[in-house]
Amino acid sequence: MSLADQPPAAVLVFQTLLAYGPLTRAEIGRRTGLSGGAVTKAATPLLAEGWITELGRPTGERANGRPPTLIAVHAERARFVGVKVTGDELIGVVTDLTAQPLASQRAALDSRDVGTVVLAIARLIARLRTAAGAAEDGAIHSIGVTLSGDVDGQTGIVHFSPFLNWRRVPLAQLVETATGIPTVIENDVRALTVAEQWFGAGVGLSSFALVTVGAGIGCGLSISGRVVSGAHGVSGEVGHLPVGGTDRTCTCGNTGCVETVASTHAITEQARHATGNPALTMEEAVRLAHANDAAVRAVFSRAGHVMGLAMASVANLIGPERIIISGEGVASYDLFADQLRQTFADHAFGAAADCDIEVRPLPFEEWARGGAAVAAQRVFAPSK
């Protein structure tokens, strides 16, 4: 029996151990609300099939009567590959069942052609399997591929990825055919949100939002322990909230989106206009802002204002305990942090203003790890 075929109580026990383990049976009962007998009944098939394992008595526990035994997820029970696709690079990791990295690799992309990218993914996975000592057949349970854009994890189709210029690409099927390994795909920000929910800044929270700042502005939402995917694979697109005040055209074709002001590409373009230097880079814009160039600092301040509006909208809509800010754009966060927090405070409604805001720089390997986490999650929490 696969883990997905286990009764709901068994899956609940497994998920609890994944998030908080190792735990004793009594601790599992307290966290799940299950009785002691129900915990034992749920754990028995998981132990028999190797999904969980007994570690022994906790350190310092006295053996009065039947000693308590720690139970943990059997991390070696399955391995997963996560791949993050960018416009010019693939980042891949192999993880165990708890999404702990075992090996990582990167590969440059010479072309964004679908066939070329799928072949590059297959080659990267072959290298990862070798690096992790998993070259034998069946060693990798499944693959999770993540990328930006309108990605439907249920159907395995990339409806639209602006940075790759892909439309209606059946990516999951193509990668599975190329590798011979079951494959799921997901929007990269939602995948990173799954990773943060499992082992990052979202652990133990009833709800949180992850906002990523980079070439685009993304947002993943975790509500009541579940990452929201949306009915059609679209959710949390704060980068495309209309904020007005600009006639700049977004990658989606509309004007006035958050991304047209606050993405790294948008900031660079606005800084070029402000300085009259068409060759200005983002790094040079950051240096000018730190040197108190008023025109460039105004560009970052405007970005902070727009991001503050977007986050206030998220806080007002779902009331998260925490908003996590990540992405490559956080390298310049200090330049727009004050304006962001001020705008957030001005526009968050009531107690929503108490939402904790945490800045969390994460390398792309963590994004790839999110892909592996999504693949692993499908084992014990399959999508309906």
C-alpha positions in Angstrom: 0.0 0.0 0.0 1.4 3.4 -0.9 1.3 6.2 1.6 -1.4 8.0 -0.4 -3.7 4.9 0.1 -3.4 5.0 3.9 -6.4 6.0 6.1 -6.7 9.8 6.9 -5.5 9.2 10.5 -2.3 7.6 9.2 -1.6 10.4 6.8 -2.2 12.9 9.6 0.3 11.1 11.8 2.8 11.1 9.0 2.4 14.8 8.3 2.7 15.6 11.9 6.0 13.7 12.2 7.2 15.3 9.0 6.6 18.8 10.4 7.5 18.3 14.1 9.1 14.9 14.6 10.7 12.9 16.1 7.8 12.6 18.6 6.5 10.2 21.1 3.1 8.6 20.6 1.7 10.9 23.4 3.1 14.0 21.7 1.6 12.9 18.4 -1.8 12.5 20.1 -1.5 16.0 21.6 -0.7 17.6 18.3 -3.3 15.7 16.2 -6.1 15.3 18.7 -6.0 11.5 18.2 -6.4 9.1 21.1 -3.5 6.9 22.1 -5.1 3.9 20.6 -5.8 5.7 17.4 -2.2 6.9 17.1 -1.0 3.3 17.6 -3.5 2.0 15.0 -2.5 4.7 12.5 1.3 4.2 13.1 1.3 0.4 12.8 1.0 0.1 8.9 3.4 3.1 8.5 6.0 1.3 10.6 5.4 -2.0 8.8 5.9 -0.4 5.3 8.9 1.6 6.4 7.4 5.1 6.1 8.2 5.8 9.7 10.7 4.3 12.2 11.2 4.0 15.9 14.3 5.7 17.3 14.2 4.6 20.9 13.5 6.3 24.2 14.0 10.1 24.4 17.2 11.1 26.2 16.6 11.6 30.0 13.4 9.7 30.1 13.1 7.3 33.0 11.8 3.8 32.2 8.9 3.8 34.6 6.4 1.3 33.2 6.4 1.2 29.4 9.0 3.7 28.3 8.0 6.2 25.6 9.5 5.7 22.2 10.4 8.4 19.7 9.0 7.9 16.2 10.3 9.7 13.1 9.8 9.8 9.4 12.1 7.2 7.7 13.9 9.7 5.5 15.7 7.1 3.3 12.3 5.5 2.3 12.2 7.6 -0.9 14.2 10.1 -2.8 13.0 13.0 -4.9 14.5 15.5 -7.5 13.6 19.1 -7.6 14.4 21.4 -10.5 14.0 25.2 -10.7 13.9 26.5 -14.2 15.0 30.1 -14.9 15.4 31.9 -18.1 19.0 30.9 -18.4 19.8 28.2 -15.9 18.5 25.0 -14.3 19.1 24.4 -10.6 18.5 20.9 -9.3 18.6 19.0 -6.0 18.1 15.5 -4.8 16.4 15.1 -1.4 15.2 12.4 0.9 11.6 12.0 2.1 12.0 14.9 4.5 13.3 17.2 1.7 16.8 17.2 3.1 19.3 17.9 0.3 21.6 15.0 -0.7 23.2 16.6 -3.8 22.8 19.7 -6.0 23.8 20.7 -9.5 23.4 23.6 -11.9 23.3 23.7 -15.7 23.3 26.7 -18.1 20.5 26.9 -20.6 21.7 27.9 -24.1 18.1 28.1 -25.4 14.6 28.5 -24.1 13.2 26.1 -26.7 10.9 23.6 -25.0 12.6 20.5 -26.4 16.1 21.9 -25.5 15.0 22.7 -21.9 13.4 19.2 -21.4 16.5 17.5 -22.7 18.7 19.7 -20.4 16.4 18.7 -17.4 16.9 15.0 -18.2 20.6 15.4 -18.4 20.7 17.4 -15.1 18.7 14.7 -13.4 21.1 12.0 -14.7 24.0 13.9 -13.1 22.0 14.4 -9.9 21.3 10.7 -9.6 25.0 9.9 -10.0 26.0 12.6 -7.5 23.5 11.3 -4.9 24.5 7.6 -5.5 21.0 6.9 -6.9 21.9 5.7 -10.4 20.0 2.4 -10.0 16.5 2.1 -11.4 13.7 3.1 -9.1 16.0 5.1 -6.7 14.2 8.3 -7.5 10.5 8.3 -6.6 9.4 11.3 -8.5 10.5 14.7 -9.9 9.1 18.2 -9.1 9.9 20.9 -11.7 9.1 24.5 -10.9 9.1 27.7 -12.9 7.5 31.1 -12.9 4.2 31.8 -14.6 0.7 30.4 -14.9 1.5 26.8 -14.1 -1.3 24.2 -13.5 0.1 21.5 -11.2 -3.1 19.4 -11.6 -2.9 19.0 -15.3 0.9 19.4 -15.6 0.5 22.2 -18.2 2.4 25.5 -18.3 -0.3 27.8 -19.6 2.0 30.8 -19.8 5.5 31.5 -18.7 6.5 35.1 -19.7 10.2 34.7 -19.0 10.5 31.5 -21.1 7.9 32.7 -23.6 6.0 29.4 -23.3 2.3 28.8 -23.8 0.3 25.6 -23.4 3.3 23.4 -22.7 2.6 19.9 -21.3 5.8 20.0 -19.3 5.1 17.3 -16.8 4.4 14.8 -19.5 7.4 15.8 -21.5 9.8 15.5 -18.6 8.3 12.2 -17.5 8.7 10.8 -21.0 12.3 12.1 -21.2 13.3 10.7 -17.8 11.0 7.7 -17.2 10.3 9.1 -13.8 6.9 10.3 -12.6 6.9 14.1 -12.7 4.8 17.0 -11.3 5.2 20.7 -12.0 4.3 23.7 -10.0 4.6 27.5 -10.0 8.0 28.2 -8.4 6.7 30.5 -5.7 4.0 28.1 -4.6 6.7 25.3 -4.5 8.9 27.5 -2.3 5.9 28.2 -0.1 5.5 24.4 0.4 9.2 24.3 1.4 8.8 27.2 3.9 5.7 25.4 5.3 7.7 22.2 5.9 11.0 23.4 7.1 11.3 27.2 6.9 9.8 30.3 8.4 6.2 29.0 8.0 6.6 25.9 10.2 3.9 25.8 12.9 1.9 28.8 11.5 -1.8 28.6 10.8 -1.4 30.9 7.8 1.4 32.8 6.1 2.2 34.5 2.8 5.5 34.3 0.9 6.2 37.3 -1.3 9.1 37.0 -3.7 10.8 40.0 -5.3 12.9 39.5 -8.5 12.3 39.5 -12.2 8.7 39.2 -11.2 6.7 39.6 -8.1 5.2 36.4 -6.8 3.2 35.3 -3.8 2.4 32.0 -2.2 -0.4 31.6 0.3 -0.6 29.0 3.0 -4.0 28.9 4.8 -4.9 26.4 7.5 -1.8 24.3 6.6 -2.6 24.1 2.9 -0.8 26.0 0.1 -3.5 27.6 -2.1 -3.3 26.7 -5.8 -6.5 28.2 -7.1 -9.2 26.6 -9.2 -7.2 26.9 -12.4 -3.7 27.0 -11.0 -3.6 30.7 -10.5 -3.5 32.2 -7.0 -1.5 34.8 -5.1 -0.6 36.9 -8.2 0.1 40.1 -6.3 2.6 41.1 -9.0 -0.4 41.7 -11.2 -2.5 43.6 -8.8 -3.3 47.0 -10.4 -1.9 49.8 -8.5 -2.1 52.6 -11.1 0.0 55.7 -11.3 2.0 54.3 -14.2 1.5 53.6 -17.8 4.3 51.0 -17.9 3.3 47.8 -19.7 3.6 44.5 -17.7 4.8 41.2 -19.1 1.2 40.1 -18.9 0.2 42.8 -21.3 -1.7 45.1 -18.8 -0.6 48.4 -17.4 -0.3 49.5 -13.8 0.7 46.1 -12.3 2.9 45.9 -9.2 5.6 44.3 -11.4 5.8 47.3 -13.6 7.2 49.3 -10.7 8.7 46.9 -8.2 10.4 44.1 -10.1 14.2 44.2 -10.5 13.8 44.7 -14.3 11.3 47.6 -13.7 13.5 49.2 -11.1 16.5 49.0 -13.5 14.5 50.5 -16.4 13.2 53.4 -14.2 16.7 54.1 -12.8 18.0 54.2 -16.4 15.4 56.8 -17.2 16.1 58.8 -14.1 19.8 59.0 -14.7 19.7 59.2 -18.5 22.0 56.2 -18.7 20.5 53.5 -20.9 23.3 51.0 -19.9 22.8 51.3 -16.2 22.6 47.9 -14.4 20.7 47.0 -11.3 24.0 46.8 -9.3 24.9 50.3 -10.4 21.5 51.6 -9.5 21.9 50.1 -6.0 25.3 51.8 -5.7 23.9 55.2 -6.8 21.0 54.9 -4.3 23.4 54.1 -1.5 25.4 57.1 -2.5 22.2 59.2 -2.0 21.4 59.9 -5.7 18.0 61.5 -5.1 16.5 60.4 -8.5 17.5 56.8 -8.1 16.5 56.6 -4.4 13.0 57.9 -5.5 12.7 54.9 -7.8 13.4 52.5 -4.9 11.0 54.4 -2.7 8.3 54.1 -5.3 8.9 50.4 -5.5 8.6 50.1 -1.7 5.4 52.0 -1.7 3.9 49.7 -4.3 5.1 46.6 -2.5 3.6 48.0 0.7 0.3 48.3 -1.0 0.5 44.8 -2.3 1.3 43.3 1.1 -1.4 45.3 2.8 -3.8 43.8 0.3 -2.6 40.3 1.2 -2.9 41.0 4.9 -6.4 42.5 4.6 -7.6 39.6 2.4 -6.3 36.6 4.3 -5.0 37.9 7.7 -1.7 35.9 7.7 0.4 35.5 10.9 3.5 36.3 8.8 4.5 37.7 5.5 7.9 36.3 4.3 9.8 38.4 1.8 12.4 36.6 -0.4 13.8 36.5 -3.9 16.9 38.0 -5.5 15.4 41.4 -5.1 15.8 41.4 -1.3 19.5 42.1 -1.8 18.4 45.8 -2.2 15.7 45.5 0.5 17.2 48.1 2.7 16.6 50.8 0.0 12.8 50.4 0.1 12.2 48.8 3.5 11.2 51.9 5.3 8.7 53.0 2.6 7.3 49.5 2.3 6.7 49.2 6.1 5.2 52.7 6.3 2.8 52.1 3.4 1.9 48.7 4.8 1.1 50.3 8.2 -1.0 53.0 6.5 -3.1 50.6 4.5 -3.4 47.4 6.6 -6.8 47.3 8.2 -7.0 47.1 11.9 -5.2 44.1 13.5 -3.9 43.1 10.1 -1.2 45.7 10.7 0.2 43.4 13.4 1.2 40.8 10.8 4.9 40.0 11.2 7.1 40.8 8.2 10.3 38.7 7.8 13.0 39.2 5.2 14.5 35.8 4.2 17.1 35.6 1.4 17.1 32.2 -0.1 19.4 30.8 -2.9 17.8 29.1 -5.9 18.8 25.7 -4.4 16.1 26.3 -1.9 13.6 27.0 -4.7 14.6 23.7 -6.3 14.2 22.0 -2.9 10.6 23.3 -3.0 10.1 21.3 -6.2 11.3 18.2 -4.4 9.0 19.0 -1.5 6.0 19.3 -3.9 6.9 15.9 -5.4 7.2 14.4 -1.9 3.9 16.0 -0.8 2.1 14.3 -3.6 3.0 11.0 -2.1 1.2 11.6 1.2 -1.2 14.3 0.2 -2.2 13.7 -3.4 -4.2 16.4 -5.2 -7.8 15.6 -5.8 
